Amino acid sequence: MEVAVLTSVDWILVCHTHDVPENGGACVKYQEEQIAIFNFSRRGEWYATQNLCPHKQQMVLSRGMIGSTGEACEPKVACPFHKKTFSLLSGECLTGEDYQIKTYPVKVEGDKVYIGFES
């Protein structure tokens, strides 16, 4: 697994915490990108990925089911249509196919949710 190191991040306010359901996701649009934001409240964590499922090229990941997998309890999202499962940390496809999704850093300050974009 390759890990990208961000040297400079621009934090963009994309929504408020009440806009994203607990243990679920929502979609925001920033410039030309649709981004899925996940409030994994059972873990006290937030994640963001591209909304496009690369399997059938559908903008649906924000409506996917989130959970954990493996001994390390890695956070994941499953596409709501064909159940391809992706790591919310790395974007790697966890069901064995050669797919990858883009992930974004997230920070929450008060009730504001920010996504980090590489400068």
C-alpha angles and dihedrals in degrees: 000000000000119000119206117214116214113214098185127017130193109208112215122194105232106166147329125270092250089059092069119062118237111264090006144078145249135193127238129181120224115182102314097337128097108212127193114218120197127200102201092186094168086066097032089239139123127209138181131200139160110285093223115098104216093210098073099002094247126149095231113108093104087066094049126114116259126210144128132273140194133009091302090053091233111195114244144174125215120210107247093226110043101009097237102163126217134190112247088210104050104010090235118149106248096194095071101259123124096251129123133186128203117249129201132203115251132200130182122206114182104313095336123102119206130189121206121230123189111251 
